Amino acid sequence: MYGLGCIVSVSLDDNARFQARLESIAIASDGDVSISEASYAFQSTLRVGDLLGLFEVHNGFEPPEPWASCFQDDCRLTLRFTRSGGVFVSAARSSSERQKDSWSLFTAVKPIELDQVAEKAQDGLKEKEPHTLYVSLYGDEFSVYKRRRGSLEGY
């Protein structure tokens, strides 16, 4: 849904809204809960494996004072998307409300909305031949490589 270069509208709270462009993504290596499908966690819980996104703010947006510490000097901010739907912002520097590198949950009803889809990259790769069979091999415990299904005999 969110591709590199897409334009989004970010709502910090009910009053502060701005547009930003997604520059890069990463996987969070810190959190209170490790990756586990079976464990339940509240929306405000940070998990190892959450998606991080670095966004560049457009149109010279001046953040209001409670959120100013979340913006870097070059008008960028880091958002964290949890599996339960929460969107957090990282504090780029310390302030009276936040410590540096702490995470704050957005309070807006719709914290982020996609405005413009990113342009498809022209990577110059040719399309796969539709009549070619691609086979993946796997190795067993003895490092013997085999086909996944079937056999070559009779085909």
C-alpha positions as a Markdown table, in Angstrom:
| # | Residue | x | y | z |
|---|---|---|---|---|
| 1 | Met | 0.0 | 0.0 | 0.0 |
| 2 | Tyr | 2.7 | 2.5 | 1.0 |
| 3 | Gly | 5.5 | 2.5 | -1.6 |
| 4 | Leu | 8.7 | 4.5 | -1.5 |
| 5 | Gly | 8.0 | 8.0 | -2.8 |
| 6 | Cys | 4.2 | 7.9 | -2.0 |
| 7 | Ile | 2.6 | 11.1 | -0.6 |
| 8 | Val | 0.6 | 10.8 | 2.6 |
| 9 | Ser | -1.4 | 13.1 | 4.9 |
| 10 | Val | -0.3 | 12.7 | 8.5 |
| 11 | Ser | -2.5 | 13.9 | 11.4 |
| 12 | Leu | -0.6 | 14.3 | 14.6 |
| 13 | Asp | -3.8 | 15.1 | 16.5 |
| 14 | Asp | -7.2 | 16.7 | 15.5 |
| 15 | Asn | -5.6 | 20.1 | 14.7 |
| 16 | Ala | -2.2 | 19.4 | 13.1 |
| 17 | Arg | -2.2 | 17.9 | 9.6 |
| 18 | Phe | 0.5 | 17.9 | 6.9 |
| 19 | Gln | 1.7 | 16.1 | 3.8 |
| 20 | Ala | 4.9 | 14.0 | 3.7 |
| 21 | Arg | 6.7 | 11.7 | 1.3 |
| 22 | Leu | 7.9 | 8.2 | 2.3 |
| 23 | Glu | 11.7 | 8.1 | 1.9 |
| 24 | Ser | 12.7 | 4.8 | 3.5 |
| 25 | Ile | 11.4 | 1.9 | 5.5 |
| 26 | Ala | 12.9 | -0.5 | 8.0 |
| 27 | Ile | 12.0 | -3.2 | 10.6 |
| 28 | Ala | 12.1 | -2.3 | 14.3 |
| 29 | Ser | 14.5 | -4.2 | 16.3 |
| 30 | Asp | 13.3 | -2.9 | 19.7 |
| 31 | Gly | 10.0 | -3.4 | 21.5 |
| 32 | Asp | 8.3 | -4.8 | 24.5 |
| 33 | Val | 6.9 | -7.9 | 22.8 |
| 34 | Ser | 8.8 | -10.3 | 20.6 |
| 35 | Ile | 7.3 | -11.5 | 17.3 |
| 36 | Ser | 4.6 | -14.0 | 18.0 |
| 37 | Glu | 1.3 | -14.5 | 16.2 |
| 38 | Ala | -0.3 | -16.2 | 19.2 |
| 39 | Ser | 0.3 | -13.5 | 21.8 |
| 40 | Tyr | -2.2 | -10.7 | 22.3 |
| 41 | Ala | -0.9 | -7.2 | 22.8 |
| 42 | Phe | -2.7 | -3.8 | 23.2 |
| 43 | Gln | -2.6 | -1.3 | 20.4 |
| 44 | Ser | -0.1 | 0.8 | 22.4 |
| 45 | Thr | 2.4 | -2.1 | 22.7 |
| 46 | Leu | 5.5 | -1.8 | 20.6 |
| 47 | Arg | 6.7 | -5.1 | 19.1 |
| 48 | Val | 9.9 | -6.3 | 17.6 |
| 49 | Gly | 9.3 | -6.4 | 13.9 |
| 50 | Asp | 7.0 | -3.3 | 13.6 |
| 51 | Leu | 7.4 | -1.3 | 10.4 |
| 52 | Leu | 9.4 | 2.0 | 10.6 |
| 53 | Gly | 9.0 | 4.7 | 7.9 |
| 54 | Leu | 11.1 | 7.8 | 7.4 |
| 55 | Phe | 9.0 | 10.7 | 6.0 |
| 56 | Glu | 10.0 | 14.0 | 4.6 |
| 57 | Val | 7.6 | 16.9 | 5.3 |
| 58 | His | 6.3 | 18.9 | 2.4 |
| 59 | Asn | 5.3 | 22.6 | 2.1 |
| 60 | Gly | 7.3 | 24.0 | 5.0 |
| 61 | Phe | 5.0 | 22.7 | 7.7 |
| 62 | Glu | 5.7 | 24.3 | 11.1 |
| 63 | Pro | 4.8 | 21.7 | 13.8 |
| 64 | Pro | 2.9 | 22.9 | 16.9 |
| 65 | Glu | 4.9 | 23.0 | 20.1 |
| 66 | Pro | 3.8 | 19.7 | 21.7 |
| 67 | Trp | 5.0 | 17.8 | 18.5 |
| 68 | Ala | 8.1 | 20.0 | 17.6 |
| 69 | Ser | 10.6 | 17.6 | 19.3 |
| 70 | Cys | 9.5 | 14.8 | 16.9 |
| 71 | Phe | 10.8 | 16.6 | 13.8 |
| 72 | Gln | 14.5 | 16.5 | 12.8 |
| 73 | Asp | 16.2 | 19.7 | 11.7 |
| 74 | Asp | 15.8 | 18.7 | 8.0 |
| 75 | Cys | 12.0 | 18.4 | 8.3 |
| 76 | Arg | 11.9 | 14.6 | 8.6 |
| 77 | Leu | 10.2 | 12.3 | 11.1 |
| 78 | Thr | 10.1 | 8.6 | 11.8 |
| 79 | Leu | 6.8 | 6.8 | 12.2 |
| 80 | Arg | 6.2 | 3.3 | 13.6 |
| 81 | Phe | 3.3 | 1.2 | 12.4 |
| 82 | Thr | 2.2 | -1.6 | 14.7 |
| 83 | Arg | 0.4 | -4.8 | 13.6 |
| 84 | Ser | -2.6 | -3.8 | 15.7 |
| 85 | Gly | -3.0 | -0.5 | 13.7 |
| 86 | Gly | -1.3 | 2.0 | 16.0 |
| 87 | Val | 0.9 | 4.8 | 14.6 |
| 88 | Phe | 3.7 | 6.2 | 16.7 |
| 89 | Val | 6.2 | 9.0 | 16.1 |
| 90 | Ser | 9.8 | 9.0 | 17.4 |
| 91 | Ala | 11.1 | 12.0 | 19.4 |
| 92 | Ala | 14.2 | 13.3 | 17.5 |
| 93 | Arg | 15.3 | 15.4 | 20.5 |
| 94 | Ser | 14.5 | 15.8 | 24.1 |
| 95 | Ser | 11.8 | 18.3 | 25.2 |
| 96 | Ser | 9.6 | 18.9 | 28.3 |
| 97 | Glu | 7.0 | 16.4 | 27.0 |
| 98 | Arg | 9.3 | 13.7 | 25.5 |
| 99 | Gln | 12.7 | 12.0 | 25.9 |
| 100 | Lys | 14.9 | 11.5 | 22.9 |
| 101 | Asp | 14.1 | 8.3 | 21.0 |
| 102 | Ser | 10.8 | 7.7 | 22.9 |
| 103 | Trp | 7.6 | 6.8 | 21.0 |
| 104 | Ser | 4.3 | 8.7 | 21.2 |
| 105 | Leu | 1.0 | 7.4 | 19.9 |
| 106 | Phe | -0.9 | 9.6 | 17.5 |
| 107 | Thr | -4.3 | 10.7 | 18.9 |
| 108 | Ala | -6.0 | 11.5 | 15.6 |
| 109 | Val | -8.9 | 9.3 | 14.4 |
| 110 | Lys | -7.1 | 8.6 | 11.1 |
| 111 | Pro | -3.4 | 9.3 | 11.7 |
| 112 | Ile | -2.2 | 8.6 | 8.2 |
| 113 | Glu | -3.9 | 8.5 | 4.8 |
| 114 | Leu | -2.5 | 7.8 | 1.4 |
| 115 | Asp | -2.9 | 10.8 | -1.0 |
| 116 | Gln | -0.8 | 9.8 | -4.0 |
| 117 | Val | 0.6 | 6.4 | -4.9 |
| 118 | Ala | 4.3 | 6.2 | -5.7 |
| 119 | Glu | 5.4 | 6.0 | -9.3 |
| 120 | Lys | 6.3 | 2.5 | -10.4 |
| 121 | Ala | 10.1 | 2.3 | -10.7 |
| 122 | Gln | 11.6 | 1.5 | -14.1 |
| 123 | Asp | 14.2 | -1.1 | -13.0 |
| 124 | Gly | 15.0 | -2.3 | -16.5 |
| 125 | Leu | 14.4 | -6.0 | -15.7 |
| 126 | Lys | 12.8 | -8.0 | -18.5 |
| 127 | Glu | 9.7 | -10.0 | -17.8 |
| 128 | Lys | 9.9 | -13.7 | -17.1 |
| 129 | Glu | 9.3 | -16.0 | -20.0 |
| 130 | Pro | 5.7 | -17.4 | -19.5 |
| 131 | His | 6.7 | -20.8 | -20.9 |
| 132 | Thr | 9.7 | -21.4 | -18.7 |
| 133 | Leu | 9.5 | -23.6 | -15.7 |
| 134 | Tyr | 11.3 | -22.2 | -12.6 |
| 135 | Val | 12.2 | -24.8 | -10.0 |
| 136 | Ser | 13.4 | -24.1 | -6.5 |
| 137 | Leu | 15.5 | -26.7 | -4.7 |
| 138 | Tyr | 15.9 | -27.3 | -1.0 |
| 139 | Gly | 18.5 | -29.1 | 1.0 |
| 140 | Asp | 17.7 | -31.7 | 3.6 |
| 141 | Glu | 19.7 | -32.4 | 6.8 |
| 142 | Phe | 22.4 | -34.1 | 4.7 |
| 143 | Ser | 22.8 | -31.1 | 2.3 |
| 144 | Val | 21.3 | -33.2 | -0.5 |
| 145 | Tyr | 19.3 | -30.9 | -2.9 |
| 146 | Lys | 16.0 | -32.2 | -4.1 |
| 147 | Arg | 13.0 | -30.9 | -6.0 |
| 148 | Arg | 10.1 | -29.9 | -3.8 |
| 149 | Arg | 7.4 | -32.1 | -5.5 |
| 150 | Gly | 7.2 | -34.9 | -8.0 |
| 151 | Ser | 10.0 | -36.6 | -9.8 |
| 152 | Leu | 11.7 | -36.1 | -13.1 |
| 153 | Glu | 10.8 | -39.6 | -14.3 |
| 154 | Gly | 7.9 | -39.8 | -16.6 |
| 155 | Tyr | 7.9 | -36.0 | -17.4 |
